[in-house]
Each structure stands twice: as structure tokens, then as C-alpha cells.
Amino acid sequence: MTPSEKLVFNQTVEALFVRALENRLTPACREHLRRAGLELDQKLERAYTLEQWKEFLRIAAGHVYGGVPAEAAYYSLGERFMDAYFGTFFGRALLGVVRLAGPRRMLLRAGMGFRAGNNFSVVEIVERSPTSVELRMNDVLADLPTFSAGLLARAVELCGGGRVVSIPEEFDGTAATFHIRWSEAPAEAALTATDDDSGASRPRA
């Protein structure tokens, strides 16, 4: 690793592969991850390169969501990541703050959240209405932007947003713009959110 490399910190890897997917990883998947550099039976490294992280996601998508379209598999991985991230030590502290702040203020501070998990994310926000934003990410953290679309949608839900739509556009292979909108909803409803008529933009596996 060099100072200029894009690095994903171990709390990000832990959230998805230790917490979110722990009971869904077959021995074959674990072996595949081990060969790619992720030793889940040992203490995690302090950081992994972005290319390693992307390979871990490819492996998880193929094993956990085999036969599911890649866009849907990555969206579901993003949702699972966000649920598990808020279960980490840092995430639990953050969740209490963002629930009080609500979806809008949470998204306005999204850059800080992403930078807690890696050393390269830059996020730009343009507000379109009190319940709608455009969010530009310099790197979507995966081969497909639906991973970040899923985690952003789930974050809005956990902050009290209802009927969330998170649509990636202008993806150039690295960066993308996400159009995110939601309706005001009680926090309790967010925790039990189900599919709605926005299914076309929520390609869940």
C-alpha cells in the first residue's frame, strides 16, 4: 500500500463481511475470499485497497446472490452493509445522531460518513427540495453504482424517510450522481420498510 492508494478501512469490511453476511457465507465463498486476500478467520487488516474491496464484493455477489442480476445483488449488498454498519461501534454512535437529524441533514453530512470508512470519498450535494437531493460521489465503491444506491436508500430509511427512491445516473465507471427522494415518515416505519411502487429503482435481490 502507498500513501496515494485508495484504501477501504477495516470497519467497512467488518460491517459487510463479518456482521451482515456472516451466516450467509458458505465454506466455498470463504475460501474464495481468502484467496482474494480476506481472511475472515483472522484479525482483519487495518485497511484493504479499493481493488481488493471490489473483488470481495464481486465474490459476495456471485456466491450469496448467485443467479440474481448483478444490479439487484449489489443493491442488496448496499442495504445489508448499511444495516450492519450502524451496528458497529462507530455506527451505533452515528445512528443516534442521524436519526435526530433526519434524512436531509444526514445526506448533507454524508461525506463525513463515507470518509470514516475510506480515505478517498468526496461527496457533493445539491438540494432540489426539502425531500429531494442530487448526490455526486467521486467513487461509488463498487463495479456498479447500485451498491451505493442501496446503502444511501437504506440510510435515508433509517433516518425516518419513507418511500425512498435512489437512482444512479451519469456513471462513468467510477463516479456517479444519485437522485434521492423520500417522503416524511415516522422512524418506526423506516425500520420496517418494505418494497413499494418505486420497485423499478430499487433492484433488490
N, C-alpha and C positions, 0 to 999 in steps of 0.2 A: 504494500500500500504506500502511496505517495501523498504528500500534502494536497495535491491538486485533484486527487481521485474523488469521485462521488461515493460517499460511504453511507450505508444504512446501519443505524445503531442497533445494539442487541435488544433493546426493549421493543423495537419494532418487530424483529424476528421472533422474539419470545411471544408477543401478543398473538401472532397468527399461528405459528407452528407449534408452540408449547401449550398455549391456552385454548385457542379457537379450534384447532384441528387435532388436538392430541388423541382423541378417541376415534378419529376417522382415518388415521394414517396406518395403512397396512404395513406388514413387515417389508413387502416389496417396495413400497413407497419410501419407507425409512432408509432402506438400503440405497435407493436411487438418490435420495437427498444426501446421504453420507458420501456417495461418490462425487456429488457436486460440491461438497465442502461443508455441509451442515450436519454436524454430529449431535443429534438430539439426545444421546445418552451421556453426553459430557457437558461440562460447563460451556456456555456459548462464548464465542469470541466477542471482544468489545465492539467490533464493527465488521461488516461484510461489504464488499464492493457492490455497487449497484447492479453490475452484470451478474454477480452471484445471486443477489436477491431476485432478479428477474428469472434466473434459471430455477430457483426454488419455487417461484410462482408457476412456472411452466409445468414443473413436476407435480405440484399440488393440483393444478387444474386438470392434468391428464389422469391422475390416479383417483382423486376424490370425486371429480365430476366427469369421469370418462363417458363419452358419448353425448355429452351436453355441448351445445355450441359454445365456442370459446368466449364470445361476448358475455353470455349468461354466466359461465363459470367464473370469469373474472369479476363480474358484478357481485356475485355471491361471496367470493373471497373478500372483496372490499367491505361488504356488510359484516361478515364474520370478524374481519380484522378490527373494525371499529367497536363492535360489541366487546371483544376481548381486550382491546387497548384500554378501554375505560375500566377494565378490571385490574390493570397493572397499578403499581404504587403511584406513579405519576398520573396515570389516567384517572384514578379514583379522586384524587385531589382536584384535577381539572374538571371532572364531570360536575361536581358540586357548583363550581363557578359558572360553567357554561349553561347549566340548567336555569340558573338565576338570570343570566344574561339574555337567554332566548336565542333563536336561530340567527337573527340578523346580526347581533353583536358577536356571536360566536364566529360567523363567517368572516366578519370584518377582522377578526384576530386569528384567522385560520393559518396565516403564515407562521405565527409563533408555534402553533401546534405541530405543523409539519417539520419545522426546524428542530423541534425537540426529538424527532425521530431520525433525522439525517442531517447532512452538512451542506445540502445544496438547494433545497426547495425555496423558490421565490414565488409568492402568490400576490396577484393584483386583483382588486375588487372594484367593480363598477356597480353601484346601486341603481336598479331600474324602478323599484317601488319598495314600500315597506316590507313586502314579502317576495321580492324577486331580485336576484343579483346575477351578474356575469362574473365568473371567477376564472382568472387566467393562471395556469400553472406552467412554470418553465420546464417541468418534467413530471409526467404522470405516473412515474414509479413502476411502470409495467409495460409489457408489449402492447397492451390495449388500454385505451382510456376508460373503459368501463370499470376497471378496478377502482380508480379514483372516483368515478361517478357513484359507485356503490357505497364507498366509505363516506362520501360527502352527503349522500341522501340519508344514510343511517345516522350520521351526526346531527343533521337537522331534525330528524325524528326524535332522537334522544333529548334534544333541546326543546321539544314541545311543538315542532312543526307537524302539520297533518297533510295528507295527500301530496307528498313530496314528489317533485319531478326533477331529475338531474340528468341533463342531456349534454354529452360531449360533442363539440364541433371544432372544426379547424385543426384537427390533429395532424401534426406533421411528422409523426414518428417519435417525437419527444415531448413537445409542448401541446397544450390544448386549452380551449376555452369551454367552460361548463356553464350552461344556462340552468340556474337553480331557482325553483319557485315552490312555494308552500302556502298552506292556509294555517291560520292560528288554530291551535288545538290544545287541550289540556295535556299536561305532561304524562298523565296516566295513559291517555290514548296513544301517545307516542311509543310507549313501552310495549304495547300490544298491537302495533300497526300491522296491517295485512295488505295484500295486493288490492289495488283499486283500479279505476279506469285509466290510470296512467301506465298500464302494463307495457305499452309499446316502448316506453323509455326506461322501463325497469326490467331488464332482461334477466330475471332471477333464474337460477338453476334449481 
